[in-house]
Amino acid sequence: MTILESITKISNASMDINKINSNNSNNINNNSNKIIQQLPFINIYEKSICTAIIPHNEIERKMPIFKRFC
């Protein structure tokens, strides 16, 4: 295998890893959004629980109903 072939293989592997990382990041964001959408149906009474799940401003931006709990 030539040096050029080696570099090409490494470059392709690197692109594959970047693609996987990007997909993982998108999956995490999608899952977070699904959790946020389900939150209004959860009864939460303690501020500590609210802030542990998602930052306050994110909750209030997406779901004003949450202001009652947090």
N, C-alpha and C positions, 0 to 999 in steps of 0.2 A: 504494500500500500504506500502510495506516495504521500509526501507531506501535504500536498494540496487536498488529496482525498481525506486524509486525517482531519484537516481543518474543516472541510465540508461536513464530515460526519459530526464533529464536535459542534459546529454551528447549527446543524439541523437538530441535534439533541437539545441544544440550548433553546431553540425556538419551540420545540415540543414542550419543554419544561415551562417556558413562559406562557404557552397556551394553556397548560394544565393549571398554572397559578391563576391565570385570568379567569378560567372557568370556575375554579374554587372560590375566588373572590366574588364572582357573580352569584354563585350558589349561596354563599354566606349572606350577601345582600338580599337575595330573594327570600331566604329563610327568615331573616330579620324582619322584612316587610310583612311576611305572613304572620309572624308573632305579633307585630304591632297591630295588624288588622284584627287579631283575635282578642287583644287586651281589653276592649270595652266590656266584654262579657265576663271578665274576671273581677270578683270583688276584692279590692285591695284597700286596706284601712291604714296601713302604716307607711309613712313617708319613706322609711328606710328601704322597704321592699320596692316601692315605686322607683326610687333613684337607682337601685341596684339593677333593675331590669333594663331600663333605657334612660338616657339623659332626659331631664325634665322638659326642655324646650322641644325636643322631638315628639314627646307625647302630646304636648299642648298644641303643636303645629298640626299634627295629624288627627288628634282626637280631643276636642275641647271638653268632652264629657268627663275626661280624666281629671280635670281640675277639682272636681268634687272629692276625689280620693286622695290626691297628692297635695 
